[in-house]
Amino acid sequence: MFSYYVGMMSGTSLDAVDGVLVRFDASTGQLTRIAGYSLPLPTELRKLLTGLAHANQLTFKDLALAEDGITRCYAECAKQVLEGIADDQQPVALGCHGQTIEHQPNSTPPYTLQLLNPSLLAELTGHNVICDFRRRDLAAGGQAAPLVPAFHQAALQSKDEDRIIINLGGIANLTYLPADQKTPVIGFDTGPANLLLDAWHQQHWQSDYDPSGRRASSGRVIPELLQQLCSDEYFARQPPKSTGREHFNPQWLATHLAVCNQQNLLPEDVLATLTELTATTLADQIKYLDPVNLAHLLICGGGWFNTFLVSRIRALSSPRKVTSTDTAGIPPQDMEAIAFAWLAHQHVNRQHGNLPSVTGAKGERVLGGFYPA
């Protein structure tokens, strides 16, 4: 017996809403991607969301405008994903992440804010909506992030090899999946990835990102700057841990550039150094989790297509095998959207969607809230 769910995700990079339709086979537990669509965020909405993510003060009107805008993008993405889909493939529900504006799991009180109006989304699409996945884990004492490792365990754990799943989104995170399934899964955010690379590229070359990392590959790493960036206390913090734009952002980079106090730095050299920061901080954690060099590294997220970044991860993680998650049956660009379809499926079936060994929550929880069409 098959059931269908849509998963939708808009991440820290603030570039698009990614959506997929996923089929779940109740008899085998297998899931299959049926259709997908990526909807770029309108420029004005991106500017508004970026401003909110870095604002010390904001207005209710701006929050309402941003939430309405991102909700309508989710609705359009769902429409495109379901275009031409047969009646027997209509989804049970849409599993939606929403747009994170602020994530502060270590504050008092802890909080995390994802913008989405599920009532409006249900009204616009005519489908049930499941969202607000993070706050239940937070309420149970967890970091509320990363949530995708629970899906990694369900879909990608192998009895034949240790695996480390690396997600290169705005923030980089990893999931350690031991072949010995009695050993706990570990997952956490390692630090910045596309967030800083894209912001620097937009500032200096007025385009959204550096295709394949070509400009970064033309630069040279600035050792003093790399050392200064790596001195941030987050990298030495023990998991469970999570982070986002509230910590790693263009102002964070500007502060470290000022401390480094080097004159006339070439933009491509800074870009190369930021690439090395992502690769180095990832490689350090990989070596910590896998000191004997046996784990298979599977990379997903938009950063997989930054071939220069991947080459640096490969070099610093040698001799481990490095591939994309495509080799395990999940396209790298669709990983997180598929994960939120899985989380919606878990919710409907009253099964846990978090891993206490990853987030630090006091037990497994059914995540998300249900909004009927």
C-alpha positions as CSV (number, residue, x, y, z in Angstrom):
1,M,0.0,0.0,0.0
2,F,1.4,3.4,-1.0
3,S,0.9,6.8,0.5
4,Y,2.2,10.1,-0.8
5,Y,3.6,13.2,0.9
6,V,5.0,16.5,-0.2
7,G,8.1,17.8,1.5
8,M,9.1,21.5,1.2
9,M,12.2,23.3,2.5
10,S,13.6,26.8,2.4
11,G,17.0,26.9,4.0
12,T,19.6,29.3,5.5
13,S,20.8,30.2,2.0
14,L,17.5,32.1,1.4
15,D,17.6,31.2,-2.3
16,A,14.6,29.0,-3.0
17,V,11.8,26.7,-1.8
18,D,12.6,23.1,-2.8
19,G,9.7,20.7,-3.0
20,V,9.3,17.0,-3.7
21,L,6.5,14.4,-3.9
22,V,7.5,11.2,-2.2
23,R,5.9,7.8,-2.3
24,F,6.0,5.6,0.8
25,D,5.6,1.9,0.5
26,A,4.0,0.6,3.8
27,S,5.0,-3.0,3.1
28,T,8.8,-2.5,2.4
29,G,9.4,0.9,4.1
30,Q,10.9,2.2,0.9
31,L,10.4,5.7,-0.3
32,T,10.6,7.0,-3.9
33,R,10.9,10.5,-5.2
34,I,8.1,11.0,-7.7
35,A,8.4,14.7,-8.7
36,G,10.2,17.8,-7.6
37,Y,10.4,21.5,-8.2
38,S,12.6,24.4,-7.0
39,L,11.0,27.9,-6.8
40,P,13.5,30.8,-6.5
41,L,12.5,33.4,-3.9
42,P,11.6,36.8,-5.4
43,T,14.3,39.4,-4.9
44,E,12.2,41.6,-2.7
45,L,11.2,38.8,-0.4
46,R,14.8,37.6,-0.1
47,K,15.8,41.2,0.9
48,L,13.0,41.3,3.5
49,L,13.9,37.9,5.0
50,T,17.6,38.7,5.1
51,G,16.9,41.9,6.9
52,L,14.7,40.1,9.4
53,A,17.3,37.5,10.0
54,H,19.8,40.1,11.0
55,A,17.5,42.7,12.7
56,N,18.0,43.9,16.2
57,Q,14.5,45.4,16.0
58,L,11.6,44.6,13.6
59,T,7.9,45.4,13.1
60,F,4.9,43.2,13.2
61,K,4.1,44.4,9.7
62,D,7.4,43.2,8.3
63,L,7.0,39.9,10.0
64,A,3.5,39.6,8.5
65,L,4.6,40.6,5.0
66,A,7.5,38.1,5.1
67,E,5.3,35.2,6.5
68,D,2.7,35.9,3.8
69,G,5.3,36.0,1.1
70,I,7.1,32.8,2.0
71,T,3.7,31.0,2.5
72,R,2.6,32.0,-1.0
73,C,6.0,30.7,-2.4
74,Y,5.4,27.4,-0.6
75,A,1.9,27.2,-2.1
76,E,3.2,27.9,-5.6
77,C,6.0,25.3,-5.1
78,A,3.4,22.7,-4.0
79,K,1.3,23.5,-7.1
80,Q,4.2,23.0,-9.4
81,V,5.3,19.7,-7.7
82,L,1.7,18.3,-8.0
83,E,1.2,19.5,-11.6
84,G,-0.2,16.6,-13.6
85,I,-0.1,14.2,-10.7
86,A,-2.7,11.4,-10.9
87,D,-5.6,11.3,-8.4
88,D,-4.2,8.3,-6.6
89,Q,-0.9,10.1,-6.0
90,Q,-2.4,13.1,-4.2
91,P,-0.6,13.7,-0.9
92,V,-1.8,12.9,2.6
93,A,-0.1,16.1,3.7
94,L,2.5,18.7,2.9
95,G,5.4,18.6,5.3
96,C,6.8,22.1,5.5
97,H,9.9,23.6,7.2
98,G,9.2,27.3,6.9
99,Q,11.9,30.0,6.8
100,T,14.1,30.2,9.9
101,I,14.6,33.8,11.0
102,E,16.2,33.2,14.4
103,H,17.5,30.1,16.1
104,Q,18.7,30.5,19.7
105,P,18.5,27.1,21.5
106,N,21.0,28.1,24.2
107,S,19.2,31.4,25.3
108,T,16.9,31.8,28.3
109,P,14.3,30.9,27.4
110,P,15.4,28.9,24.3
111,Y,13.6,29.7,21.1
112,T,13.5,29.0,17.3
113,L,11.4,30.9,14.8
114,Q,10.4,29.6,11.4
115,L,8.0,31.8,9.4
116,L,5.1,30.1,7.7
117,N,1.3,30.5,7.9
118,P,0.0,26.9,7.8
119,S,-3.6,28.0,7.8
120,L,-3.1,30.1,4.7
121,L,-1.1,27.3,3.1
122,A,-3.8,24.8,3.7
123,E,-6.4,27.3,2.3
124,L,-4.3,28.0,-0.8
125,T,-3.4,24.4,-1.7
126,G,-6.4,22.5,-0.4
127,H,-4.1,20.0,1.3
128,N,-3.4,19.2,4.9
129,V,-0.2,20.9,6.3
130,I,2.2,19.6,8.9
131,C,4.8,22.1,10.1
132,D,6.5,23.7,13.1
133,F,8.7,20.6,13.5
134,R,11.5,22.2,15.6
135,R,9.8,23.5,18.7
136,R,8.7,20.1,20.1
137,D,12.3,19.0,20.2
138,L,13.2,22.3,21.8
139,A,10.4,21.9,24.4
140,A,11.9,18.5,25.2
141,G,15.3,20.1,26.0
142,G,16.8,19.6,22.6
143,Q,18.6,21.9,20.2
144,A,15.7,21.6,17.7
145,A,18.5,21.0,15.1
146,P,19.6,19.3,13.1
147,L,16.5,17.3,12.5
148,V,17.5,15.6,9.2
149,P,19.8,13.0,10.9
150,A,16.8,11.0,12.0
151,F,15.8,10.7,8.3
152,H,19.4,9.9,7.4
153,Q,19.3,7.0,9.9
154,A,16.0,5.7,8.5
155,A,17.0,6.0,4.8
156,L,20.8,5.7,4.6
157,Q,22.3,3.7,7.4
158,S,24.1,0.6,6.2
159,K,25.1,-2.6,7.9
160,D,28.1,-2.9,5.6
161,E,30.0,0.4,6.2
162,D,30.2,3.4,8.5
163,R,28.8,6.5,6.7
164,I,29.0,10.2,7.3
165,I,26.3,12.2,5.6
166,I,27.5,15.8,4.9
167,N,24.9,18.5,4.1
168,L,26.4,21.6,2.5
169,G,23.6,24.2,2.8
170,G,23.9,27.7,4.2
171,I,25.3,25.9,7.2
172,A,27.3,22.7,7.0
173,N,26.2,19.8,9.1
174,L,27.0,16.1,9.3
175,T,25.5,12.8,10.5
176,Y,27.6,9.9,11.6
177,L,25.8,6.6,10.8
178,P,27.8,3.7,12.3
179,A,27.4,0.2,10.7
180,D,27.0,-1.1,14.2
181,Q,23.4,-0.1,14.7
182,K,23.7,-0.4,18.5
183,T,26.0,2.6,18.4
184,P,24.2,6.0,18.7
185,V,23.9,8.2,15.6
186,I,25.6,11.6,16.0
187,G,24.8,14.7,14.1
188,F,25.5,18.4,14.5
189,D,26.1,21.7,12.6
190,T,29.9,22.1,11.9
191,G,29.8,25.8,10.8
192,P,29.2,28.1,7.9
193,A,29.1,26.9,4.2
194,N,27.2,28.5,1.4
195,L,25.9,31.3,3.6
196,L,29.2,33.1,3.8
197,L,30.4,32.1,0.4
198,D,27.3,33.4,-1.3
199,A,27.2,36.6,0.8
200,W,30.8,37.4,-0.1
201,H,30.3,36.6,-3.8
202,Q,27.1,38.8,-3.9
203,Q,29.0,41.7,-2.3
204,H,31.9,41.6,-4.7
205,W,30.6,40.2,-8.0
206,Q,26.9,41.1,-7.8
207,S,25.7,37.6,-8.6
208,D,24.1,35.1,-6.4
209,Y,26.9,32.5,-6.1
210,D,30.2,31.2,-7.4
211,P,29.4,28.4,-9.9
212,S,31.5,25.4,-9.3
213,G,33.7,27.5,-7.0
214,R,35.6,28.9,-10.0
215,R,36.5,32.2,-8.4
216,A,37.4,30.7,-5.1
217,S,39.7,28.2,-6.9
218,S,41.6,31.2,-8.5
219,G,42.4,32.7,-5.1
220,R,44.9,31.7,-2.4
221,V,44.1,30.9,1.2
222,I,45.2,33.6,3.6
223,P,46.6,31.7,6.6
224,E,46.3,34.5,9.1
225,L,42.6,35.0,8.3
226,L,41.9,31.3,8.3
227,Q,43.4,31.0,11.7
228,Q,41.4,33.9,13.0
229,L,38.1,32.5,11.6
230,C,38.9,29.0,13.1
231,S,39.4,30.6,16.5
232,D,35.6,31.1,17.0
233,E,34.5,29.2,20.1
234,Y,31.7,27.4,18.2
235,F,34.1,25.1,16.5
236,A,35.5,23.8,19.8
237,R,32.1,23.4,21.4
238,Q,31.1,19.8,21.9
239,P,27.8,18.4,20.4
240,P,24.9,18.5,20.6
241,K,25.1,21.9,19.0
242,S,23.5,23.9,16.2
243,T,23.9,27.3,14.7
244,G,22.7,29.6,11.9
245,R,22.7,33.2,10.6
246,E,22.4,34.6,14.1
247,H,26.0,33.6,14.7
248,F,27.7,33.2,11.3
249,N,26.8,36.1,9.1
250,P,28.5,38.9,7.1
251,Q,29.0,41.0,10.2
252,W,30.8,38.0,11.8
253,L,33.1,37.9,8.9
254,A,33.7,41.7,8.9
255,T,34.6,41.6,12.5
256,H,37.2,38.9,11.9
257,L,38.6,40.7,8.9
258,A,39.1,43.8,11.0
259,V,40.9,41.8,13.7
260,C,43.1,40.2,11.1
261,N,44.0,43.7,10.0
262,Q,45.5,42.9,6.7
263,Q,45.4,45.5,4.0
264,N,44.3,45.2,0.4
265,L,43.0,41.6,0.6
266,L,41.9,40.3,-2.8
267,P,38.2,39.3,-2.8
268,E,39.0,35.9,-4.5
269,D,41.6,35.2,-1.7
270,V,38.9,35.8,1.0
271,L,36.6,33.5,-1.0
272,A,39.2,30.8,-1.1
273,T,39.8,31.2,2.6
274,L,36.1,30.9,3.4
275,T,36.0,27.7,1.3
276,E,38.9,26.4,3.3
277,L,37.1,27.3,6.5
278,T,34.2,25.1,5.6
279,A,36.4,22.2,4.4
280,T,38.7,22.4,7.4
281,T,36.1,22.6,10.1
282,L,34.2,19.7,8.5
283,A,37.4,17.6,8.1
284,D,38.3,18.2,11.8
285,Q,35.0,16.8,12.9
286,I,35.1,13.9,10.5
287,K,38.5,12.9,11.9
288,Y,37.2,13.1,15.4
289,L,34.2,10.9,14.6
290,D,36.1,8.5,12.3
291,P,39.8,8.4,13.4
292,V,40.5,5.2,11.4
293,N,39.6,6.6,8.0
294,L,37.0,4.0,7.2
295,A,33.8,6.0,6.8
296,H,32.2,6.6,3.4
297,L,31.4,10.3,3.1
298,L,28.2,11.1,1.2
299,I,27.6,14.8,0.4
300,C,24.3,16.5,-0.3
301,G,22.9,20.0,-0.4
302,G,23.7,22.8,-3.0
303,G,27.3,22.7,-1.9
304,W,27.8,19.4,-3.7
305,F,27.8,21.3,-7.0
306,N,30.7,23.6,-5.7
307,T,33.3,21.3,-7.1
308,F,36.2,23.3,-5.6
309,L,34.7,23.0,-2.1
310,V,34.2,19.3,-2.6
311,S,37.7,18.9,-3.8
312,R,39.0,20.5,-0.6
313,I,36.8,18.3,1.5
314,R,38.1,15.3,-0.4
315,A,41.7,16.3,0.0
316,L,41.4,17.0,3.7
317,S,39.5,13.8,4.4
318,S,41.7,11.4,2.4
319,P,41.8,8.4,2.1
320,R,38.0,8.2,2.8
321,K,35.7,7.5,-0.1
322,V,33.7,10.6,-1.1
323,T,30.5,10.5,-3.2
324,S,27.2,12.3,-3.4
325,T,24.1,10.9,-1.8
326,D,23.0,10.1,-5.4
327,T,25.0,6.9,-5.0
328,A,22.6,5.9,-2.2
329,G,19.5,6.8,-4.2
330,I,18.8,10.4,-2.9
331,P,19.6,13.3,-5.2
332,P,21.8,15.8,-3.2
333,Q,19.6,18.8,-4.0
334,D,16.4,17.0,-2.7
335,M,17.7,15.6,0.6
336,E,16.2,18.1,3.0
337,A,12.8,18.4,1.1
338,I,12.5,14.6,1.1
339,A,13.4,14.6,4.9
340,F,10.4,16.9,5.6
341,A,8.1,14.6,3.6
342,W,9.4,11.8,5.8
343,L,8.8,13.9,9.0
344,A,5.2,14.5,7.9
345,H,4.8,10.8,7.3
346,Q,6.2,10.2,10.8
347,H,3.8,12.6,12.3
348,V,0.7,11.1,10.7
349,N,1.8,7.6,11.8
350,R,2.6,8.9,15.3
351,Q,6.3,7.9,15.1
352,H,9.2,9.9,16.4
353,G,11.0,12.4,14.2
354,N,14.0,13.4,16.3
355,L,17.1,11.6,17.7
356,P,18.0,12.5,21.3
357,S,21.6,11.4,20.6
358,V,21.7,14.2,18.0
359,T,19.7,17.1,19.5
360,G,20.0,16.4,23.2
361,A,16.3,16.1,23.7
362,K,14.9,14.2,26.7
363,G,13.5,11.4,24.6
364,E,11.9,10.7,21.2
365,R,9.1,12.9,20.1
366,V,6.4,13.1,17.4
367,L,7.2,16.4,15.8
368,G,5.1,19.0,14.1
369,G,1.6,20.4,14.2
370,F,-1.3,19.4,11.9
371,Y,-3.4,21.9,10.0
372,P,-6.3,20.3,8.0
373,A,-7.3,21.5,4.6
